Amino acid sequence: MNLIARSHAFILLLLLKFYFMNCIDALIDCDDIIQENSELFTGKCNNKWKNIKSLIRPTQSEVGYAWIGYKLTDSFDNSNKAQDEMDSNPLPAVIGPDLKFYIVDDHHTISALDYSGYTDTVVTVDVVCDKRKLSIDNFWLSMENNNLVNLVRHQEVNDLPVKMSPLLLPTMFSFNSSLRTLKDDPWRSLVGYSRKVNYGNAPNDDSSGNYPYRCMYRGCSGGSEASGFGVPFFEFKWAYYMNDASMKTTTLWPSNVDYQSFIASFLLIEYTNDINDVNIDAWLKTASLIVPLCRTANVSTYIIPANLYSSISESLPGYVVGYIPLENDPDCMSPRCY
């Protein structure tokens, strides 16, 4: 093959690559599937964040501000990383009777994107169910029966959370320096950080109190499997346990020394309203001190009350008793919807 022929072949390959890449990326515009006369839809759509933000509705009332700070630093410190993060995290959502996208996971990720200000980032929405034909009452009943809405909130930040009405959920989504429609849950932040810690020495007679093990295994299908569907409200269930053990039932801790070390560190973390100023090192240090609570034998018998995250009482997902190294957390499938 002569030089000209090779050049033509190379150009043809580039054109074919460009064509197929655009075919893959060319999803339907999310705005087109929620028109009054549009048909029921499941699957993926996309649009730029600045265009789709007004169509998004949250299905929980709280997020961990400090955990959003971690995500902001880790994945949203420039526009390219923001796009990469959103490309790898389609937002699972349900279309509601008001023709809006009710996101059923990844509230922290989308909050970090909104706070970053990269409004030209293309966001993919994975519509797992279309419930536009339901009445609003039946919509919320269906969402709750499918574990697709988290109707739990704190009345005071360190009180145990209580059940709430779906009518108290935010009616719009915004998380930036001007307006935040989601309240702060520091216990949810703590759970996020407790999945990242990995340093120190295993506990023994001369232990420093820091352990090279994260808190739990964030598995699928009940919390312990390496594949399957994600566990609804996984982190919020652990947040409830940490909140209870640290502010109410302190006998859940393996020792008073462990408890006092943690609570002193936790109370020293300075609250900041600027997500860019979150002290990530302080949160990681504090999270390392809660590992003894996660790995104590008491975790295996702890029961989350009924009618909070489920209609029945249940144990914690993904718990591991003892200082056993864990495999990496798997990527679980998006929530199911019926």
Buried (B, 14 or more C-beta within 10 A) or exposed (E): EEEEEEEEEEEEEEEEEEEEEEEEEEBEEBEEBBEEEBEEBEEBBBBEBEBBBEBBBBBBBBBBBBBBBBBBBEBBEEBEBBBBBBBEBBBBBBBBBEEBBBBBBBBBBBBBBBBBBBBEBBBBBBBBBBBBEBEEEEBBEBBBEBBBBBBBBBEEBEEBBEEBEBEEBBEEBBBBEEEBBBBBBBBBBBBBBBBBBBEBEEBEEEBEBBBBBBBBBBBBBEBBBBEBBBBBBBBBBBBBBBBBBBBEBBEBBBEEEBBEBBBEBBEEBEEEEEBEEBBBEBBBBBBBBBBBBBBBEBBEEBEBBEEBBBEEEBBBBBBBEEBEEBEEBBEBBBBBBE
